[in-house]
Amino acid sequence: APGSGEALPLLGPVDGERGSFLLRDVEDRYGLDRAHWEIEEQVADGRPRLVFSTRASDGRRFVRTVTKSDLPHTFEMSIEIVNETEQRVRIVFAG
């Protein structure tokens, strides 16, 4: 449960075999694959990027940033989880 210090798996296979860039809570604690994500267009170091963010009901904020790479047909993706609560959380990337 949120705040219990239990693992929060985020990235993993969608159908048990293939990986995905979809940010989702594997155990469906936060419903990230169904959440309303705010999208902001930005430019960082001259490169365009999209910043997707959503806030969970318990105060945690999830941010996914996709930035155009200098290489053709590639991009960089980062994930940030901001714990704006007093509760402890442990994040695990499954895959």
Buried (B, 14 or more C-beta within 10 A) or exposed (E): EBBEEEBBBBBBEEEEEEEEEEBBBBEEBBEBEEBEEEEEEEEEEEEEBBBBBBBBEBBBEBBBBBBBEEEEEEBEEEBEBEBEEEEEBEEEEEE
